[in-house]
Amino acid sequence: MILLCYDGSEDARAAISHTGELLGGQPTTSRLFNHSTVTQKERRRATTDPPSATTILLRVETAAHAQRPRRAPDRRNAIATLGELGRGTASGMKILVVGAGVIGTVYGAQLGAAGHAVSVLAHGARTDEVARQGLRARDVVANAATDSPVAVLNQSDGETFDLVLVALRRDHFLSAAAQLAPLSGSPAVLFFRNNPDGRAGLPADLPGPTFLGFPGCRRHNEAGVADYALIAQQPTALEKAGYRRLDSFHRALESRGFAVRPTADMSGWLAYHTVFIASVCAALYHCQTDPQRLARDREQLSLMCRAIPEGFSALRKQGVLGLPRNLALLHARPMLPVAVRYWARSMRSPMGELAFAVHARRAEPEMRALARDVLGRLCHDDLPDAPRELLGAPG
């Protein structure tokens, strides 16, 4: 039995219709209620069906404004920052980006277009390109481009910034700390990549308070332009800290059409996300990173959809908090048939390629390392079979 409660909007009805499609062909029944009128009697009835039935209570609330088409960023906004390089504005911050790969480029370009003064710390040939062309990003779904001129710093000696965005792999964290040590003042330092150890994995000697976050897009780089796709199910995650500069970062992203989700326990969130993304990528590696092939391979999808909740359960046993709510719902054990159908549909869609397969191919060494991290972290427990089989076997 599935009891679906909704907020009465057409958007919520559409979301429920999509859920019904995912459940198609399953031996389940469903009833649909507006959650403002559903009675306690109906709730009791839905949860007291015979034990042979699987009962799931879903509450669907879809804010109308969140479903409006996202306005394409105005490229003219970037011009406003041209005269502001090297200094903050009355309403903006001075921001240093460390790591001008795709994530550093996408977020740095958006921050510059939002009116903040963005600089990039020099590192190799990529920053030579940035010095000539600025930060260039393109949303491949909305076909919207953002170009922001930036300053490039060869070294950080004596420079003062409000916020430092570290968009590097965790194996570069120590070298980043050494580069940031000469900064003046006390900038907020935001680490913005996969980091399964969370706060415990950060360097100790940093010039200001440290925070954790994670990007809400998948990405690849083509001819100096950072192509990316926003992931509606995974907004940009940002540590909920009540810190003014982090709040300004949050507002800047939202002004550019990026959804942001404040997260109370980012360390835990990153640990759970590691289990999730390592499992998805491992399943893709077993299918030669072909999302269409994975969509057809129900055995591999089922293994992936068992490994994720089993990994989540092992983390909960360790007392880890911060499990993202959308993953908690989709990958609850009673939802296994729904999860398999959901991922088959997702992998068949364009987002299977844009959001997962491209990332799995281009970041394979990092994803393989994350899989080893998951196995290492959970090996002290009675490691469930599915994570061991999925993450331990070569793809």
N, C-alpha and C positions, 0 to 999 in steps of 0.2 A: 504494500500500500504506500502510495506517495501522496502526501498532503502538500499542495503548493499554495502558499499565501503570497499575494501580490499587492501592489500599491494602487491598483485601479487604472494605471496609465496604459496607453497603447504600447509604449516601449516595453513595459513589463510583460504585457500579453505576448509580444513578439519573442521576448526572451524565454517565456514559458513554452511557447510553440516550438522554439529551438530545442528546449529540453525534451519535449515530447518526441521530436524526431530522433534524438539520441537514444531514447528509450524504445524506439520502434521495434516491434517484434519480440519484446521481452514479456514474460508472463507476469505482468504487473498491472494494477489498475491505479487510476489517479483521480483525485477530486480537486477542483480549483476554487479557491475562496479569495475574496478581498480580505486582507488581514485586519481591516478596520471593522469588519462585521462577523468574522469567524467566531463561533461561540466556543465556550469551554467544552460543551458537550461534544461538538464536532472534533475538537482537539483530542479529547479522551477517546472517542471512537476510532480516530486515526491511529492512536498509539496503543490500542488494546485489541487489535485484530489477532487472529490465531498466530501462534509463534511460528508457524510454517511460512508466514508472509514476512517479507522484509519491509519495515516501515521507515520512511525517511521524511522528515519535515524540512521543507525548503521554504525560506522566506525570500521573495524576490522584490527588491526595491530598486527602481531605476529612476534617478533624478532626471527630469526632462532636460535641464540645462546641460547635463553631462553628455546627452546624446546629440546635441546640436553639431552640425558639421564644423570641424575645426578650421578656423580661418587661416589661410596660408600666411606665413610670416611675410611682413613687408620688408623687402630688401633695402628700401630707402633708410630704414632705421639704422643700418650699419654705417651710413655716411655721417650720422650725428656723432659717432664716436671718434671720427678721424682726428679732430683737434683735441681730443681728450687723452691721447696716449701718454702714458707715464704719469698721469695724475688722476685722482678721483674726481667725481663730480659732486654737486651738492646733494644729489639723491643716490649716487652710485658708489660702488666700491672699486678699489684697486685689487685686481685678481691676477694671481700667477698660476698658469697652467703648467704642470710638470708632466710631460708625456703627451706629445702632439700626435698620437695615433688617432684612430677613428673616434674613440670615446672622448679624448681630450679635444679633438677638433669639433665634434658635434656640440658638446656642451660649451666649449669656449666660444664658438661662433654664436650660439644662442645668448650667452651672457653679454657678449659684445653688442649684439643687436638690441639687447634690452637696455643698453645705456651704461654698462659698466666698462671700466678701462681695463682691458685684458692684455696681459703680457704672457709670453711663452718662454720657458727656460730652454736655451739652446741645447740640442743634442743631435749631432749627426746631420746627414744630408736633408732629412725631413724638415728640420727647422730652417735650413737655407731656403727651402721652397716656401715655407711659411713667411719668411721675411720678405720675399718677393710678392707673394700672392695673398697673404693673410690667411685666415681660417675659412675654408669653404666646405659647406655641408649641404646635402640634398636629401630631402624626405622622398624616398622612391615611391611611396604610396600616394602622397598628396602632390607629388611632382613640384615641391616647393623648395627653392634654393635660399640659403642664407650665407652671405659673404661678409666677414667682419675683418677689417684691418686691425692688426695687433702689433705690439712691439716685441722684439726678440732680445732677450738678455743673454749675454755670454756667460755671466756669472752673477750670483745674487748678493755679492758683498755690499753691505750697507743699505740695501734696498728695503723699502717698507711697503707691506701689502696688508690688506684687510683679510683676505682669504687666499689660501693656496689649495688648488684642486690637483690631487695626485692621481693621475689616470694611468698608472703603471701596473704591470703584473707584480704580484707579491714578491717574486724573486729579485725585483729591483727596489724594494722598499728601503733597504739599508743604504744603497748608493744615493737614493733620493734624500734620505736624512742627512747625509754628508753634504749634499749640494745646498740644502736648506739651512744648515747650521749658521752661515754668515748673515742671514736675514736680520734686519733690525725690527724692533717692536715685538708684538706678540700676535701674529696672524692666526686665524683659525685654519687648521690643516685638515682637509677633508680627503680621506682615502676612498676611492671610488671604483673599485674593481673586485673581482672574486677574492675572497679572503676567508677561508673556512675557519681560521683560528680567531677571527674577529679582533677584538681589542688586544687580546693576548699576543696577536701576531704583529703588532705595530712596533716600530723602533722606539727606543726610549728617549733618545736625544733629539727632540724636535723643538722648534723655536716658539711654539704656541700650543694652545689646547687642541686636542685631536678629536675627530669625529669620523663616523662611518656612513657610507651611503652606497647606492648601487644604481647603475643606469637603467632606464626603462626603454631601451631600444636595442635592436640587433643591428649589426653593422658590417660593412666592408669598404675598402678604399680603392677607388679607381682614378688613376691619373691625377692625383693630388686633391680629389674631391671625396669627402667622407660621405658615402651613401649609407643611409640608415632607414630603418622602419620602426616606428613606435609600436610597442606591444601593449594593447589595451588592457590585457589581463595582468600585466606587470608594470604598473606605473613606476616612475623613479622613486626609489626608497631612500628616505633620509632620516637620520637619527633625530628623534624627538628630544631636543635638548633645551628649548627655551632660550637659545642664544641668538642675539640680534643679527649677527652676520649670517648665520645659517638661515634665519628667517628671510633675510634679503635675497639669499640664493634661491630659496623656495619660491618667493614671489616672482623673481625674474624668470624662472622656468615656466611658471604658470602663465605669465604674460606672453610667453612664446608658444603657448598651446601644449606644453608638456604637463601631463598630470603628475602630481607628486603625492606620495603617501607617507606622512610622518610615522615613524616606527619606534616604539618604545624600547625594544631590545634588538638592536641591529646586529649584535654579535650572534645571537641565536638565529635571527633571520638569515644571516649569511651561511650559517651551518646547515640549516634546512634547505636553503637554495642550492647549496653544493650537492646535497643528496639528489635533489631534483634534476639539476642540469647535467650532472655526471651520468645519471641514469638515462636521460633522454639521448645524450650524445653516445653513450655506450650502445644503446639500441640502434642508433643510426650507423655506428661503425660496423655492427653485425650485418647491416644491409648496404654496405659500401657508400654510406652517407646519401643514399637515395631515398627521399621521403616518400615517394610513390611506392617504392618497394616495401618500405616499412608499413605503410598504410594497408598493404595487402597481406602482410605477415602477421596474422592474428596471434600466433604462438609467441613471437618476439614482443608484440605489443602487450600481451597478457603478462609476460615476464617483467617487462618494464613497469607495468601498472601494479604489479605485486611488490617489486623491489622498492618503489618509492614509499608506500605506506609502511613497509617493514623497516626501512631505514629511518623514517620519521619516528616510529615506535621505539626503536633503539635509542634515538636521541632523547626522547621524552623520559626513558628510563634513567638516563644520565642527568636528568633535571634541567635539560636545555629548554628554554622558553623561546617565544618569538616565531612560531610556525605561522606563515602567511595564511590568512583565513581562506582565500580562494583555493589554495592547495590542500588545506585541511579538509574542505568540503569535497572537492573532486576526488581526492585520494583517501577518503574514509573507506575502510575495507568493504562495507556493504555496497559501495558505489563502484566496485570493480567492473561490472558490465558496462556501466555508463562511461567510466573512464576510458575503457578500451574503444568504445564507439566514438567518444570525443576525440581521442588522439588519432584514430583512423581518419576521421573527417578533417582534423587540423592538418595532418600530414599530406592529405590529398589537395588541400587548398594552397594558394600561393604563399601563405604565411609559413607553411611547412618548409619551404625552401628559404624564404627571406628571414624567418625568425630563428630557425634551428639548423638547417643543413649547411648553409653558408658558414655559420659560426662554427659548426663541428669540423668543417674542413679546414678553415683558416686558423683555428685555435686548437688543433688536435693535441700538440704537446701539453698545453695547459689543461685541456679536458682530461687527458689520460692521467696527469698528475693529480687532478681533483678526485678521480676515481680511486687512486691509491690512497689519497687522504681519507676518503670515506671508509675504505676497508680498514685502514690503520686505526681510525678513531673508534670503529665499532668492534675491532677484534678482541677487545677486552671483555665484551659481552658474548653471549651465545649468539653469534652472528647468524641472522636468518638466512635461509637457503637462497632466496631470490636475489638479494644484493650480491651474495658471493658468486652466484652463477652468472649474473649479468655483468658485474664490474670486474670480476676476477678473470673471466675468460677473454682471450685475445679476440679483437673484432676483425 
